[in-house]
């Protein structure tokens, strides 16, 4: 097995359609600022014409080539779990992995999405009403965000997903980890939106490659707060609709930055400068 030289980091991102990801530049710039030789590569399943069946082979190859770790994004955050040797308590509870540390022949899965969203929520939507929140999406990112929302004091979380089974699985997981049956599967978006304090989109809808909005503009209202995890573009159609009505909003930049901050620390063992990484992220987005 090839060893990575001391003071150098070789990392990568596995996912589909990730050519516009800001993660490599954030990691490499922070590594440079800290005097590290830091190389971060994209492993784009679409470009390579691969799918989740290739995850085992990709992990084996990464270990053989001396990778320090890998980030994982859509559609592999849950599919990668059977190929790992261990999970952090957060990743195990959430049921999704976005960071894999490769060390001493072991593949250890972590989840920094949850901490990333929670940090952004505290910074951008402090004092936001939390009685009833609607979440669109129940995938890997959705699972992390849902955990973060309940950790941040949301009393009732209603989850919608195009795949009802995914929504039920997530809700069962949440109610097993948080007392009080605070999560439920949504049945009627129009009815639930009428009583909601906030709305969070954790689906890919709104990305440059998947334009549109998960919630019709007619269901939004001025006293609603709206949060996104999509960050390319920073202003999705959902956020544009919400801002036009005067809603408080949170874009996807803070989750993108703070999940990267925690992943950098896992890969390097060094503390990242969150403000510096944030400034670099925003410099890339004009």
N, C-alpha and C positions, 0 to 999 in steps of 0.2 A: 504494500500500500504506500502510495506517495505521500510524504509529509509536507505540509505547508511550512515554508521557512518562518522562523520567529519574526514577529513584527509585521507579518503579512496575513491578509485575510482573503480567501476566495469564497464568494457567496453567489447565490443565484435565486431566481424567482421562477417557479413552475406555475403555469396557468395558460388560459386560452385568450388569444387576442390581446397580448400585454405589451405590444410594441410602444405604446404611448405612456407606459408606466413611469412615474417620477421616482419610484423607489430606488433604482440603481444609482441615479445621480445623487440622491440624498445620502445614501450610504457611502459612496465613494468620496464625496466632498467632506463629509464628517471624518472619514478615515484619514484623508489628506491633512485636514486641520489638526488631527491628533498624531500626525507623523507616522501613520501606518501605510504600508503598501496594500491598498484595498481595491480588489477587482470584483465587480458584481456583474453577473451575466444573466441574460434573459433566456429562459428555456420555454419557448412558446409552443404549446401543443398544436396550435393551428398551423404555424409556420412549418413545424416538423411533421405535420400530418399524423399526429398521435392523439391518443385519448387516455383516459384514466387506467386502461389496461397496461400502459407503459410505465406506471409509477414505480413498480419494483425495480425494473431495469434502470430507470433514471436515478433512483437512489443508490443502487449498486455502483453505477458509473461515477456518480458524484463522490462516493466514498473512495473509489479507486483513484480518482484524480486529485484527491486531497482537499475537497471542498470543506470549508469550516462549517457551513450551514446553508440552509435553503429557506426562503420564504415560499409560501404556498397560497395561491388565490383561486378564484373561480375557474374551473368547477371541481377542484380537487381537495378542498379543506376537510371534507369528511371521508372521501375515498382513500386518502393517504393513511388513515389511522391503522388499518390492518397491516401495513408494511413497516410500522414503527416498533421499536423495542420497549419503549416506555413513554408515559405521558405525564406532564406536570399536573398538579391538582386542578389548575384552572382549565387546561385542555380537556382533562377527563370529565370534569363537571359540565363543561359547555358542549362537549361532543364534536369539537371541530379544532383543527390545527392550522395555524398560518405561519408557524416558524418551526423548523426542524434543526436541532443542533447535532452535528456529526462529530463525535469525539470518542476516542478509544474504542473504535469499532461499533459504537452504539448509535442508534437513531432515536433521539428524544424529542417528542413533540411538545410544543408550547402554544399558547394562544395569547397574542399581544393585542388582538383586535378589541377585546373586552375592555382592557385598561385604556386603550387608545380612544375608544368612543366615550368612556366614562370621563376621561380628562377633558375631552372636547365639550361634553355636555355641561360639565361644571364651569368651564370657562365661558361658553357661549350662551348657555340657557340657564344661568343661575336664577333661582327663585321662580322658575317656570312651574306652572300648575301641573300636578302629577296624579290627580285622582284617576283619570282614565286616558290611556294612550293607545293609539292604533299603530301597529307595526305591519308594514307590507313586506312579506318575504320571510321564509323560514329555513333558508339554506345555511351554509357554514358561517357567513358573515352575520346573518340574521340571528343565529343562535348566540353568537358572542354579544351582539347589541342587546338582545332581549335580556341576557344575564346582567349586562351593565345597567339597563333601565330599572330592573327590579332592585339591584344593589343601590341604585341612586334614589330609591324611594317611591317608584311608581306603584300605586295601589292596585290598579287593574290594568292588565295588558291584554289587548285583543289582537290576535295574530291572524293574518290572511296570507294565503299562498295559493298559487295556481294548482299546486298539488296538495289536496286536502290531507293526504297521509303525512306529508312533511310538516304541515301545521300541527296535526295531532301529536306527532312524535316530539316536536319542540315543546308544545304545551305540557305534555306529560313529563318531560325532562325538567322543565321549569318548576312545575308543581311538586316534583320529587325533591328539588334542591332548595325551594323557598316555601316556607309554611304559609298556609292561609288561602290556597287555591287562587292565587292572584293572577294567573294566566288562563285565558280561554281562547278557543278557536272561534274566529269570526264567522257569522252566518249571513249577515246582510250589511254590506259596507255603508249603504245610505243611512240605515238606522243607527249603526254604531258611530259613524262620523258625527251625527247630530249631537251626541253627548260627550264627544272627545275633547280633551284639553290640548292634546298634541298628536302629531303624526310623524312617523319615522319611516323612510324608505330604505330598505336593505336589499332591494332587488337590483339587477343590473339596468333596469329601465331608466332611461335618461342619459346613459353613457353615449359618447359620440357614435359608437358602433350599434347602439340600440336606442335610437331616439324615441321620445314619447314620455308619457307620465303614467304612473300606476294608479293615480286617483284623479277622476275628472274634476276640472276646475270648479264646477258647480257645487261640489261637496265641501269646498274650502270656505272658511269665513274668517273675518278679520281678527277674532279673538283666539284663533288657533295658533299654536307654534308648530313649526315644520322643520324637521331635520333630515339631512341627506347623508349617505355615505359615499355616493358617487362623487369623484373629484375631477373627472375629465369629461365634460367641461365642469368648471366650478359652479356655474349657474345652470342648473338643469331646468327643463320645462316646468317641473313641479315647483322649484324654488322661484322661478320667474312668476308663475301664477300666484304663489303665496305672497311674494313681495308686492305684487300689484294690488293685492287686497290689504296690505299693511300688516301682514303676519310677522311675528318674530321668527327668524330663520337661523339655521345652523348649516353651513355647507360641509362638504366632505373633507376639507383640508385638515382639520384638527385630528380626525381619526387617522388619516393617511400619515400625518407627521408623527403622532405619538405611538402608533403601532410600530413605526420604523425606529423611533427612539429606543423602545424596549427591545426590539429585535437586534439592533446594533449592540446593545449592552450584552445580550445573550451570546452573540457571535464573538465579541471581542473581550468581554470581561471588564470593559472600561465604561465609565459613565459618559453618556452622550450629552452634548449641549443642545437642549431642546429648542431654545430660542434661535440658535444658529441654524439648526436643521429646518425650523419653520421659515426663517428668512430665506433660506435657499429654495425651499419648496415654492414660496410665493414669487421668488424671482423668476422661476421657470414658467409660472403661469401669468406673467406679464403684470 
